[in-house]
Structures are given as structure tokens and as C-alpha cells.
């Protein structure tokens, strides 16, 4: 069983915001695998099924982003998974719009949802798929930026990233994270991103 967790905020007012790209990624996997993610469990909405012949549990924490760790801790216990058997999907302001990066482990950077997970479960050894939402102009209030509704052009790119994240997850499950990193991490990291584990 592989646990796949998309990060976001519950509620219709957040659905189409950049901070909910993790939820959109889970939706893309659910559509691909014909899984309904609607059962309330472990402070999340959960769906069970198969992806490329592998048993998976899809989850959207419903604790609000900054408390994602509470849900993830319960999900790991419920599905008897180790952190390294989980895959976390989330937005990342350190990456330009449209760029995906797959990582096997590492720090949370500036992402409060991932900070909550690492703090709560006590491990940085968790595979993740990062979806870039870096603004193309100076932003005074980053929190407001990630919680505002996306523009039409952003929505189109977000849909593409959600599909790519589903591809990345399937590749991680079927061929291993190294293959996924080779497939999606080929582009040069943007200025200021120095994570050697990404490359």
C-alpha cells in the first residue's frame, strides 16, 4: 500500500487557489485510477484503489494547511505506512509556474504544510512532488498570493501540473523515485534553489 497525500485547504473558497495544487494533483490521480476520494477518515477525505496494478490510498487532509501533520500522522497509522512509503504533493513558491520537482527527502523550505508534517511525524524522509507557483512579479503578501483565486492562464497551467504530478506518482510507484527524478527534474533549478537532492 502506498499512501499519496495532497496538501491544501478544505472548503470551496480555497479550491482554485495556488495553495491547493496538492488537492488538484490527487484529483488527477483519482480520475486516472477511477477512485472516489470522499470517505471521511483520519482527519481527511480518503479513497482506496489501484494505480498501475499497485494498491494506493489517496488522501486530502481536512485540517487546514498549517495543521497537515495531524492528519498525516493519523493516515500513516491507519494504513500502516512508513514516511518513506508516502508521497506528498504540494505547491512550492520556490519553483516557477509549470515546473515540477520530485524529491526523495529533505527540509520543508518555506511550506507550512510540509513543516507541520515533518514536525509532527519527526522525519524528513518522505518522497514529495513539488508544483511550482512562483509569482512572476514582486509580491508583498505571499500568504495572500497563495490563497487568491488563480487567473485563467494559471488555471490552465495548474491543470497541466496536476496531470504531470499524477504521471510522476505513477512513475514513482512503478519504477522508483530515481526514474521520476530523471523524468521531471531535468530542467535547471531556478535562481536561489540550491537543493542538490533535486538534481
Buried (B, 14 or more C-beta within 10 A) or exposed (E): EBBBBBBBBBEEEBBBBBBBBBBBBBBBBBEBBEBEBEEEBBBBBBBBBEBEEEEBBBBBBBBBBEBBBBBBBBBBEBBEBEBEBBBBBBBBBBBBBBBBBBBBBBEBBEBBBBBBBBEBBEBBEBBBBBBBBBEEEEEEEEEEBBBBEBEEEBEEBBEBBBBBBBBBBBBBBEEEBEBBBEBBBEEEBEEEBEBEEBE
